[in-house]
Amino acid sequence: MNPQQRAPKQLILFLILITSFINPFLGGSINIALPAISEDFSLGAVGMSWVAMAFLLASAVFLVPFGKLADIRGRKLVFLWGNVVIVITSVMCALAPSGTMLIIFRALQGAGSAMVFGTGVAIITSVYPPGERGAAIGISVTAVYIGLSAAPFLGGILTQYLGWRSIFYFTIPFEGVVIGITWLRIREEWADAREEHFDLRGSVLYLLSLSALMFGFSQMPDTFAIILAVTGVSGLVAFTLLELKTRFPVFNIALFTRNRLFAFSNLAALINYATTFAITFLLSLYLQYVMELTPRDAGIILVTQPLTMSLVASYSGKLSDRHDPRILSSSGMGIIVGGLVMLTFLSGHSSFAYLIISLVVVGLGFGMFSSPNTNAIMGSVEKKFLGIASATVGTMRLTGQMFSMGIATMVLQLFIGNEPLSAEVSSEFITSMRTTLIIFAFLCTLGVFASLARGKSNHRQR
């Protein structure tokens, strides 16, 4: 294609930024609306949780297959249709006649989100040269954190004044802009694995196995959940063996077995999300049940962490263009460990200033880790694997988030059981929260070593 016909890379980044904001917004804003949804559809606790989890689970299991499909058929094509799916399912969710249908539509919306999230970073990597890529990825990550920060506030305002269905209508104009510009202005296509065939058999096995593992782990320690999780692990082992024998695998296992930088960077990402995602969940309960704050006031305090992330992520992305991402991201994980340790000292009499400082430390570490680590991953693979690499980053994020919630839920059940949370069990809750945070701090320490073990990055050479 004539370079003069190419869309400006800044325009492409603008489209990615919109979707980087909308996707986490869709994932997070609905949490604030769950009581209103429960009231409309008479949903119990399990039903409410699945309104949120269906989106997360579907996003996780579809990321890798859609990432590979994007490498073969075209990243712009998958990105475009992913946004179309999000618009259609947003309308469907807004018009949902029952809780069951809402959960189904949310799962479909998660699949659309996987199409968009699995291609966004790959497209950025395709259009930005190595010397500018880290800064662009950092801006994209910043948009994600802004979406996470805005979700509880915008979701609360929309729910209170316009009803929970307005959350889904809110996203449609933004998605419309992305679809229109992508359709009319983006002429180029990125498909560096056109010669390959899509591995349908491996994709189905991967979807079923990862779904079983993540669903089972989220329901621990129930006996059936354990069986389901073990089945999922067995399925993933079978998937690995199948992919090693497949000419055009949906997931190139060699990226892990032969690419030390890719393998350990993804392991570090998995550990990072597994040790940080449930912090907001635990502290939300702590602030409302132990410190007796309103949801609004609790949200104001908890926004400290994602806001700090958004401020730091862009700058750390720029730094990773000039300095080894391994050092930056490993330092970030080390700072997170410090923040987690600080949080373990929370009690029923802790000051809000201490909590805010602790959250700033965690946010600082997370912002330092995420952008450089993503830059290292994307710079470690050949162009034809950019889609699958982008999808793998997203899969590590979502899988880590599910594991994080699973660990927190298991510890809560060990100390409190099925008893409803209240001020009467605040001491047991604080003990369970401390135990979970100690586990997170230990795992995150291991993550520092995994991050350092990746070796020196060669991202400038891609």
JOSUL-V325653 format. One record per backbone hydrogen bond with DSSP energy under -0.5 kcal/mol. CO is the residue of the C=O (numbers start at 1). NH is the residue of the N-H. If there is no record, write none. Layout:
co=[CO/CO]
nh=[NH/NH]
//
This chain:
co=[2/2/3/8/8/9/10/11/12/13/14/15/16/17/18/19/20/21/22/23/24/25/26/28/28/29/29/30/30/31/33/34/35/36/37/38/38/44/45/46/47/48/48/49/50/52/53/54/55/56/57/58/59/60/62/63/64/65/66/67/68/69/69/70/71/74/75/76/77/78/79/80/81/82/83/84/85/86/87/88/89/90/91/93/98/99/100/101/102/103/104/105/106/107/108/109/110/111/112/113/114/116/116/117/119/120/121/122/123/124/129/129/130/132/133/134/135/136/137/138/139/140/141/142/143/144/145/146/147/148/149/150/150/151/152/153/154/155/156/157/158/158/159/163/164/165/165/166/167/168/168/169/169/171/172/173/174/175/176/177/178/179/180/181/181/182/185/189/190/191/193/198/199/200/201/202/203/204/205/206/207/208/209/210/211/212/213/214/215/216/217/219/222/223/224/225/226/227/228/229/230/231/232/233/234/235/236/237/238/239/240/241/242/242/243/246/251/252/253/253/254/254/258/259/260/261/262/263/264/265/266/267/268/269/270/271/273/273/276/276/277/277/278/279/280/281/282/283/284/285/285/286/286/287/294/295/296/297/298/299/301/302/302/303/304/305/306/307/308/309/310/311/312/313/314/315/316/318/318/319/319/324/324/325/326/327/328/329/330/331/332/333/334/335/336/337/338/339/340/342/343/347/351/352/353/354/355/356/357/358/359/360/361/362/363/364/365/366/367/369/370/371/372/373/374/375/377/378/382/383/385/386/387/388/389/390/391/392/393/394/395/396/397/398/399/400/401/402/403/404/405/406/407/408/409/410/411/412/412/413/416/422/423/425/426/427/428/429/430/431/432/433/434/435/436/437/438/439/440/441/442/443/444/445/446/447/448/449/451/452/458/459]
nh=[5/6/6/11/12/13/14/15/16/17/18/19/20/21/22/23/24/25/26/27/28/29/30/31/32/32/33/33/34/34/37/38/39/40/41/42/43/48/49/50/51/51/52/53/54/56/57/58/59/60/61/62/63/64/66/67/68/69/70/71/72/73/74/74/193/78/79/80/81/82/83/84/85/86/87/88/89/90/91/92/93/94/95/96/102/103/104/105/106/107/108/109/110/111/112/113/114/115/116/117/118/119/120/121/123/124/125/126/127/128/132/133/134/136/137/138/139/140/141/142/143/144/145/146/147/148/149/150/151/152/153/154/155/155/156/157/158/159/160/161/162/163/163/166/167/168/169/170/171/171/172/172/173/175/176/177/178/179/180/181/182/183/184/185/186/186/187/191/75/194/196/200/203/204/205/206/207/208/209/210/211/212/213/214/215/216/217/218/219/219/220/222/226/227/228/229/230/231/232/233/234/235/236/237/238/239/240/241/242/243/244/245/245/246/246/249/253/255/256/257/258/259/260/263/264/265/266/267/268/269/270/271/272/273/274/275/276/277/279/280/280/281/282/283/284/285/286/287/288/289/290/290/291/293/298/299/300/301/302/303/304/305/306/307/308/309/310/311/312/313/314/315/316/317/318/319/320/321/322/322/323/327/328/329/330/331/332/333/334/335/336/337/338/339/340/341/342/343/344/345/346/350/355/356/357/358/359/360/361/362/363/364/365/366/367/368/369/370/371/373/374/375/376/377/378/379/380/381/385/386/389/390/391/392/393/394/395/396/397/398/399/400/401/402/403/404/405/406/407/408/409/410/411/412/413/414/415/416/417/417/419/425/426/429/430/431/432/433/434/435/436/437/438/439/440/441/442/443/444/445/446/447/448/449/450/451/452/453/454/455/461/462]
//
